[in-house]
Amino acid sequence: MLSLRLQAVASFVAVKDKVVDIGCDHGYLSIYLIENKLCQSVIATDINANALKNATQNIFRANLQKKIPTVLSSGIQNIQKYEFDTLVISGMGTNTILKIMADVQPIKVKKVIIQSNNDLYLLRKSLIKLGFFLKQEKVVFEKGHYYTIGLYNIESKKLSLRQKLFGIYNDSYKNYYHFLYHHLQDIYYKMGSKNYIKKIKLFLQIKLLTKYL
Ligand SMILES: C[S@@+](CC[C@H](N)C(=O)[O-])C[C@H]1O[C@@H](n2cnc3c(N)ncnc32)[C@H](O)[C@@H]1O
C-alpha cells in the first residue's frame, strides 16, 4: 500500500504525462503509477546506486522491468535520451531540489510535482525565478508529520507573500495551519530579545497566517 504522502504526489500525475521519478529510492511511486495506468511512461532514477538497485529489484518483482527503465543519475543529468515532460521530486530538502531544478528547462518540462521536507517559502519563491509556478498544493498528515505536495507548471501565475509563505489555501490545509500557528508562536515566545529583526519578521508571518485560520 502506497503511503498517503506518495498517493498525494501521484494524484497530481495525469494520464498523458511522461514522468521521471527523480530520487525514486524504493521505486514504489514508479510502480504504482504504471500498475494503475496513471501516466504514459515512467523513468525511475536515483543518484545512489544502492537505492537504484533496490528500486530495480522491486520493479522486477512487480514484473514491470520492460515498462520502467532505471537510470543512475543526479537529477536529469543522465536521462537526456529519454522522452519526458513531467518531473516528480519528493522526499528531499529544498536545497537539493533547487540544485536538481537548476538543470531543468521549462520548455522541455511542462510540469513538476514536488514534496520538499523543508523551507517551502524558499522553494516556492525560487521556482518562480526558474519559470515554474505553483498551481495547486495539498497537505497530508502521516505518521506524525505534515507533508506539503505542490504541482508546478509553466503557466505564469503570481503568488502573494502569504501564498509564498503558506501555500495555496484549500481544505487540506485547515489542521496544518492550526499546527503551524502554534508552532510559530512557540518559536516566537522562545526567541530571545536579541533576535529583534527575526522576531518582527516572525510576528508578521504569524499575523498573515491568522487570516487563514
Ligand atoms: C528520502 S528518499 C525519497 C524517496 C522517494 N522519492 C519518496 O518520496 O519516498 C530521497 C532519495 O533521493 C535520492 N537523491 C538525493 N539527491 C538526488 C539527486 N540529486 N538526484 C537524484 N536522486 C537524488 C536519494 O538517493 C534517495 O534515494
Ligand as a Chemical Component Dictionary entry (heavy atoms), coordinates in Angstrom:
data_LIG
# 
_chem_comp.id                   LIG 
_chem_comp.type                 NON-POLYMER 
_chem_comp.pdbx_formal_charge   0 
_chem_comp.three_letter_code    LIG 
# 
loop_
_chem_comp_atom.comp_id 
_chem_comp_atom.atom_id 
_chem_comp_atom.alt_atom_id 
_chem_comp_atom.type_symbol 
_chem_comp_atom.charge 
_chem_comp_atom.model_Cartn_x 
_chem_comp_atom.model_Cartn_y 
_chem_comp_atom.model_Cartn_z 
_chem_comp_atom.pdbx_ordinal 
LIG C1  C1  C 0  14.150 10.115 1.194  1  
LIG S1  S1  S 1  14.346 9.398  -0.374 2  
LIG C2  C2  C 0  12.763 9.735  -1.096 3  
LIG C3  C3  C 0  12.318 8.614  -1.975 4  
LIG C4  C4  C 0  11.032 8.849  -2.718 5  
LIG N1  N1  N 0  11.170 9.854  -3.739 6  
LIG C5  C5  C 0  9.927  9.206  -1.769 7  
LIG O1  O1  O 0  9.440  10.335 -1.817 8  
LIG O2  O2  O -1 9.536  8.341  -0.958 9  
LIG C6  C6  C 0  15.395 10.522 -1.263 10 
LIG C7  C7  C 0  16.070 9.854  -2.451 11 
LIG O3  O3  O 0  16.576 10.881 -3.301 12 
LIG C8  C8  C 0  17.843 10.477 -3.783 13 
LIG N2  N2  N 0  18.564 11.692 -4.231 14 
LIG C9  C9  C 0  19.137 12.649 -3.464 15 
LIG N3  N3  N 0  19.693 13.597 -4.238 16 
LIG C10 C10 C 0  19.458 13.237 -5.530 17 
LIG C11 C11 C 0  19.789 13.797 -6.798 18 
LIG N4  N4  N 0  20.499 14.932 -6.896 19 
LIG N5  N5  N 0  19.396 13.162 -7.920 20 
LIG C12 C12 C 0  18.704 12.004 -7.832 21 
LIG N6  N6  N 0  18.370 11.406 -6.668 22 
LIG C13 C13 C 0  18.737 12.022 -5.522 23 
LIG C14 C14 C 0  18.461 9.728  -2.612 24 
LIG O4  O4  O 0  19.485 8.856  -3.039 25 
LIG C15 C15 C 0  17.242 8.979  -2.054 26 
LIG O5  O5  O 0  17.095 7.702  -2.624 27 
# 
loop_
_chem_comp_bond.comp_id 
_chem_comp_bond.atom_id_1 
_chem_comp_bond.atom_id_2 
_chem_comp_bond.value_order 
_chem_comp_bond.pdbx_ordinal 
LIG C1  S1  SING 1  
LIG S1  C2  SING 2  
LIG S1  C6  SING 3  
LIG C2  C3  SING 4  
LIG C3  C4  SING 5  
LIG C4  N1  SING 6  
LIG C4  C5  SING 7  
LIG C5  O1  DOUB 8  
LIG C5  O2  SING 9  
LIG C6  C7  SING 10 
LIG C7  O3  SING 11 
LIG C7  C15 SING 12 
LIG O3  C8  SING 13 
LIG C8  N2  SING 14 
LIG C8  C14 SING 15 
LIG N2  C9  SING 16 
LIG N2  C13 SING 17 
LIG C9  N3  DOUB 18 
LIG N3  C10 SING 19 
LIG C10 C11 SING 20 
LIG C10 C13 DOUB 21 
LIG C11 N4  SING 22 
LIG C11 N5  DOUB 23 
LIG N5  C12 SING 24 
LIG C12 N6  DOUB 25 
LIG N6  C13 SING 26 
LIG C14 O4  SING 27 
LIG C14 C15 SING 28 
LIG C15 O5  SING 29 
# 
